[in-house]
Amino acid sequence: GIPNANETNFNTEHTWPQSLGAKQEPPKSDLFHIRPTYRPANNKRANTPFGYVLSGVSYEDGGSKLGIGKNNTLVFEPRDIVKGDIARGMYYFAVCYNNPTNYIDSQEEDLKQFAINDPVDAKEMARNDAIFKYQHNRNPFIDNENFLFRFNTIANPDFSKKSFAHVSSEDIVMAGVGSNKATLYIANIGDTTIQIISHSFNQNGSGHSYSLK
């Protein structure tokens, strides 16, 4: 049931090019780096690295474009809605198959920005779940997208310390506590010391005291 690409313009893209390390099995068929594509865009991209196009656009369609990126190199920029998906697939491939031909090296900075601008959504997580049923493995960069941001580089993969904390903006409502003592825990799951600079407690009613220890 595979459509004829010549009639439908549907094709399958190896985001990590076959000629640069994905020609043999199992990487050739690893679903985490394979994407459905528009055939003309696939042909234009060929094995060009991903990145942000800054000038010299030679192809553009549907939000994707081919042109000159940083360092005056030719790059292919995918449409915004799939930027993060592609970045997390590329990182997965580089880690899983030891970065063949060092292909990801020149793309890492832009791929991380792709991931920041297009975070994991329900559709990508559902695809991760579906692939697991067939391949029996998962993409850790989808399961916990913070992994990618703490990675230094593929060449130097030591995790860097997080210099910021993620704090929810949601209110925490503790109703029905009455005169009982309630304890709110703050967990630090990173690897740097956190400081609580300020805090506030709002109360409905009177006769209750609050403190942070």
C-alpha positions as CSV (number, residue, x, y, z in Angstrom):
1,G,0.0,0.0,0.0
2,I,2.9,2.4,-0.4
3,P,1.8,5.3,-2.7
4,N,3.7,5.9,-5.9
5,A,5.9,8.9,-5.2
6,N,5.8,10.0,-8.9
7,E,2.0,10.3,-8.8
8,T,1.4,11.6,-5.3
9,N,4.6,13.5,-4.4
10,F,4.7,11.5,-1.2
11,N,8.1,10.2,-0.2
12,T,10.0,9.0,2.8
13,E,13.0,11.0,4.1
14,H,15.9,9.7,6.1
15,T,16.6,12.8,8.2
16,W,20.1,11.4,8.7
17,P,21.1,10.7,5.1
18,Q,21.7,7.1,4.1
19,S,24.9,8.1,2.4
20,L,26.3,9.6,5.6
21,G,25.7,6.7,7.9
22,A,22.2,5.4,7.6
23,K,22.6,3.0,4.6
24,Q,22.8,-0.2,6.5
25,E,20.4,-1.9,8.9
26,P,19.3,-1.2,11.6
27,P,19.8,2.6,11.2
28,K,18.3,2.6,7.7
29,S,14.9,1.5,9.0
30,D,15.0,3.2,12.4
31,L,11.6,5.0,12.6
32,F,12.8,7.7,14.9
33,H,14.7,9.5,12.1
34,I,12.4,8.6,9.2
35,R,9.7,11.2,8.2
36,P,7.0,11.4,5.6
37,T,7.9,14.1,3.1
38,Y,6.8,16.1,0.1
39,R,8.9,14.7,-2.7
40,P,10.2,17.9,-4.3
41,A,11.3,19.1,-0.8
42,N,13.0,15.8,-0.2
43,N,14.9,16.1,-3.5
44,K,15.9,19.6,-2.8
45,R,17.2,18.8,0.7
46,A,19.2,15.7,-0.5
47,N,21.9,15.3,2.3
48,T,22.1,19.0,3.2
49,P,22.5,19.7,6.9
50,F,19.6,21.3,8.8
51,G,19.8,24.9,10.0
52,Y,18.3,28.3,9.9
53,V,18.3,29.9,6.4
54,L,19.6,33.5,6.7
55,S,20.0,34.5,3.0
56,G,20.2,33.2,-0.5
57,V,16.9,31.2,-0.6
58,S,17.0,28.9,-3.6
59,Y,13.9,26.8,-2.8
60,E,10.9,27.5,-0.6
61,D,7.6,25.8,-0.2
62,G,5.1,25.2,2.6
63,G,7.4,26.8,5.2
64,S,10.5,24.8,4.3
65,K,13.4,26.4,2.5
66,L,16.9,25.8,1.2
67,G,19.5,28.5,1.4
68,I,22.6,29.9,3.1
69,G,22.9,29.6,6.9
70,K,25.5,30.6,9.4
71,N,29.2,30.3,8.4
72,N,28.0,30.8,4.8
73,T,27.0,27.1,4.4
74,L,24.1,25.6,2.6
75,V,21.4,24.4,5.0
76,F,17.8,23.1,4.8
77,E,15.3,24.7,7.2
78,P,12.2,22.5,7.8
79,R,8.8,24.1,8.5
80,D,8.2,25.3,12.1
81,I,5.7,22.6,13.1
82,V,8.3,19.8,12.7
83,K,11.5,21.5,13.7
84,G,11.6,20.0,17.2
85,D,10.6,16.6,16.0
86,I,13.5,16.5,13.6
87,A,16.0,17.8,16.1
88,R,15.1,15.1,18.7
89,G,15.2,12.5,16.0
90,M,18.7,13.6,14.9
91,Y,20.0,13.6,18.5
92,Y,18.6,10.2,19.0
93,F,20.4,8.9,15.9
94,A,23.7,10.5,16.8
95,V,23.7,9.0,20.3
96,C,22.3,5.6,19.2
97,Y,24.7,5.1,16.3
98,N,27.7,7.0,17.5
99,N,27.3,10.0,15.2
100,P,28.5,8.4,11.9
101,T,30.6,10.8,9.7
102,N,30.2,13.4,12.5
103,Y,27.3,14.6,10.5
104,I,25.4,16.3,13.4
105,D,28.4,18.4,14.6
106,S,27.8,21.5,12.5
107,Q,24.0,21.4,13.1
108,E,23.9,21.1,16.9
109,E,23.4,24.8,17.8
110,D,20.5,25.2,15.3
111,L,19.0,21.8,16.2
112,K,18.8,22.8,19.9
113,Q,17.1,26.0,18.9
114,F,14.7,24.0,16.8
115,A,13.8,21.9,19.9
116,I,13.3,25.0,22.0
117,N,11.0,26.7,19.5
118,D,9.0,23.4,18.9
119,P,8.7,21.5,22.2
120,V,7.3,18.0,22.5
121,D,3.5,17.9,21.9
122,A,0.9,15.1,22.3
123,K,1.3,14.0,18.6
124,E,5.0,13.5,19.0
125,M,4.6,11.6,22.2
126,A,2.0,9.4,20.6
127,R,4.4,8.7,17.8
128,N,7.1,7.8,20.3
129,D,4.6,5.3,21.9
130,A,3.6,3.8,18.6
131,I,7.3,3.3,17.5
132,F,7.9,1.6,20.8
133,K,5.4,-1.1,20.0
134,Y,7.3,-2.0,16.8
135,Q,11.0,-1.3,17.7
136,H,10.7,-1.9,21.5
137,N,12.8,1.2,22.3
138,R,12.0,4.9,22.9
139,N,13.5,8.2,22.1
140,P,14.7,9.6,25.4
141,F,14.9,13.1,24.0
142,I,11.1,13.0,23.6
143,D,10.4,11.4,26.9
144,N,12.5,14.0,28.7
145,E,13.3,17.0,26.4
146,N,15.6,18.5,29.1
147,F,18.2,15.9,28.2
148,L,18.9,17.7,24.9
149,F,19.4,21.1,26.5
150,R,21.8,19.7,29.1
151,F,23.9,18.0,26.5
152,N,27.1,19.9,25.8
153,T,27.9,18.5,22.4
154,I,27.9,15.1,20.8
155,A,31.7,15.3,20.7
156,N,31.8,16.2,24.4
157,P,28.6,14.6,25.7
158,D,29.0,15.4,29.4
159,F,25.9,16.8,30.9
160,S,26.2,20.5,31.8
161,K,24.8,22.0,35.0
162,K,21.4,23.6,34.6
163,S,21.8,27.3,35.3
164,F,18.1,27.9,35.6
165,A,15.1,26.3,37.4
166,H,11.8,25.6,35.9
167,V,9.0,26.9,38.2
168,S,5.4,26.3,37.5
169,S,3.3,29.5,37.3
170,E,0.2,27.6,38.6
171,D,-1.3,28.3,42.0
172,I,-1.2,25.5,44.6
173,V,-4.5,25.4,46.5
174,M,-4.6,23.5,49.7
175,A,-8.3,23.4,50.7
176,G,-9.9,21.8,53.7
177,V,-6.8,21.7,55.8
178,G,-8.4,23.5,58.7
179,S,-6.3,23.4,61.8
180,N,-4.2,20.5,60.6
181,K,-0.6,21.0,59.7
182,A,0.1,21.0,56.0
183,T,3.6,20.5,54.4
184,L,4.5,21.6,50.9
185,Y,7.7,20.0,49.5
186,I,10.0,21.5,46.9
187,A,12.1,18.9,45.0
188,N,15.3,19.7,43.3
189,I,15.9,17.1,40.5
190,G,18.8,19.0,38.9
191,D,22.4,18.9,39.8
192,T,22.9,22.5,41.0
193,T,22.0,24.1,44.3
194,I,18.7,26.1,44.2
195,Q,17.9,29.2,46.2
196,I,14.4,30.4,46.9
197,I,14.6,34.2,46.4
198,S,11.1,35.1,47.4
199,H,7.8,33.4,48.3
200,S,4.3,34.4,49.4
201,F,1.3,32.8,50.9
202,N,-2.2,34.0,50.5
203,Q,-4.9,32.8,52.9
204,N,-8.7,32.9,52.8
205,G,-9.9,33.5,56.3
206,S,-7.9,34.2,59.4
207,G,-6.2,32.5,62.3
208,H,-3.7,30.6,60.2
209,S,0.0,31.1,60.0
210,Y,2.4,30.0,57.2
211,S,6.1,29.6,57.1
212,L,8.7,28.2,54.7
213,K,11.4,26.1,56.2
